[in-house]
Amino acid sequence: MEELIYVHKTFEKLIQIEKTINHREFDGCVFQNCDFSSSNFSMNTFIDCEFSNCNLSLINLKSSSLKGVVFKNCKLLGIEFNHCDDFLFEVIFYDCTLDFASFASKKMTKTLFSNCSLKEVSFLNANLFQSNFDKCNLEGTLFNDTDLREVSFATAYNFSIDPEFNKIKKARFASEAIAGLLTKYDIKIV
């Protein structure tokens, strides 16, 4: 990746483990079956890009822009999305593993997480207004001072959300998962 700007380029089976790739712009690019794990991708711009079947675990995205980026079947362990540029931050996740990631203080309204593993993820102080956690495992995920208004948890599972410390007005929950809102009371629902 020697060029500074890439437009509508497809990268397939590219292996760049523990590499530094900074100050690049990717517009309308597709990344398929790539491995960028533990690489430094800080200060890059991704506009309308798609990552499919990629390993991006522990990638550094500090000060990078993610504008309209779609992740499909990707491994995104431990990524600190909270260090990404806030301006026009927009992401979508399908069938991804996002365990141990952080979205702390991110404004990400109307974000779709579909069939994802989000174990031990931090949404501390994030704005998730009208987002959707469709068939997502939220085991150990932290929601505190989080805007969850009108968020759909209808098919999400293993979540624990304290309504006293989060905005949950008009959020949607399946009746069988409502116990996730009462965890702190240590009661048994039968």
N, C-alpha and C positions, 0 to 999 in steps of 0.2 A: 504494500500500500504506500506507494511513493508519491502519488498525486495528492493535491490538496483538496480537490473537488471531484466527486463522483456523482454522475447523474444517470439514473435508470440502468445501473450496472448490477449484474447478478454475480455473487460470490458463492462458489460451491466448494464444499469440503476443504475450506481454508483452515489451516491449523496455525494459530498464533498464541501459544500458551506462554504466559508470563512475558509478553512483549509490551512495548510502549508505542501506542499509536495516538498521537495528539494533534489538535488543530486541523482536523479534517472535516469536510462537510459531505454528507451522504444524502442525496435527494432522490426519493423514489427507488432506492436500492433494495435488493432482496439478498438475504444471507441464508443459505441452505446447508445444513449438516456441517456447520463450522464449529470450531472449538477455540474460544477466546478466553478460556478460564484463567483467572488470576492475572489478567492483562490490565494495563493502564490505558483506558480510553477516555481520560479526562479531557475537557475542553473541546469535545467534538460536537457536531450538530447532525442529528438524524431527523429528516423530514419525510413523512409518509413512507417509512421503511418497514420491511417485514423480516423478522427472524423466524426461521422454521427449523425445528430439530437441531437447535444449537445449544452448546454448553457455554454459558456466560457466567458460571459460578465465580464469585468473588471478584468480578470485574470492577474496576474503579471508574465510576462515571462522574467524578467531581466536576462541577461546572459544565457538564454536557447538557445539550438540549435534546429532549425527546418530544417531538411534535408529530402526533399522529403515528406512533410506532406500534406495530402489532407483533406480539410474540405468540408463536404456536408451537406447542410441544417442546418447550425449551426448559433447560435446567438453569435456574437463576438463584442459586443458593447464596445467601449472605450479602446480597447487593444492597448498598445504601443509596436507594433512590432519593432519599431525603437530601443528598448532596447535589442532585441534578438542578439545573437552572429551572426556576419556577415559571418563567415566561412561556406561555402556551404549552405547558407540560400536559401531554395527552398520550395515554398508553392503553392498550387492550391486551388481555391475557387469555389464551385458550389452552387448556390441557398442560399447564406449566407447573413446575415445582419452584415455589418462591420461598421455601422455608428459610427462616432466620433473616429475611430481608427487612428493610426499614423504609417506611413511607412517612416517618414522623414529620409533622408540620407541613405536609404536602397538600396543595389544593388540587383535588382530582375528582371533581364532580362528574357524575354520569359515567364512571369507569366500570367496565365489564371485566369481571373475573369469572371465567367459565371453566368448571371442572378442574380447579387448581388446588394444589396443596399449599396452604399458607400457615404452616406450623411455626409458632413462636415469632410471628411477624409483628412489627410495631407500627400501629396507626396512631400513635400518641399525638394529640393536637392536630390531626389531619381533618380535612374537609372532604367527606365522601358523599355529599348530598346527591341523592338520586342514583347512587351506584348500585351494582347488582353483583352479589356473590352467589352465582348459580352453581349448585352442586360442589361447593368448596369446603375443604376441611380446614377449620379455623382453630384447631387445637392449640391452646397456649397463646393465641394471638392477643395482643394488647390493644384494647380500645379504652382510652382515657382522655377526657376532654376532646372527644372526637365528634364531629358533626355527622350523625348517621340519619338525619332526617330524610324520610322517603326512600331509604335504602332497602333493597330486597334481600332478606335472609331466608326467604321461603323454602329454599332447598339446601341451604347451608347447614353444616353440622359441626358439633364439638366446639361451639363458641361459648364464651363467657363474657357477658356485657353487663356492666353495672349501669342501670338507667339513671341513677343519681349523679353519675359523673360523665354522662354523654348525652347529647341531644338525639333523642330517638323518635320524635314526633312523626307519626305516619309511616314509620318503618314497618316492614312486613316480615312476619315470622310464621313458620308452620306451628300448629298447635302442639304437635308432639315434641318440638324443640324449645318450647317456652321455658323449660327448666334452666336454659342457658342464661336467662335474665335474673334468676334467683339464686345463683351459685353462692354468693356471699352469705346467704342466710342459713346455709348448711341444712336445708330441709329436704325431705324425700317426697317426691310426687308419685303417687301410685294410681 
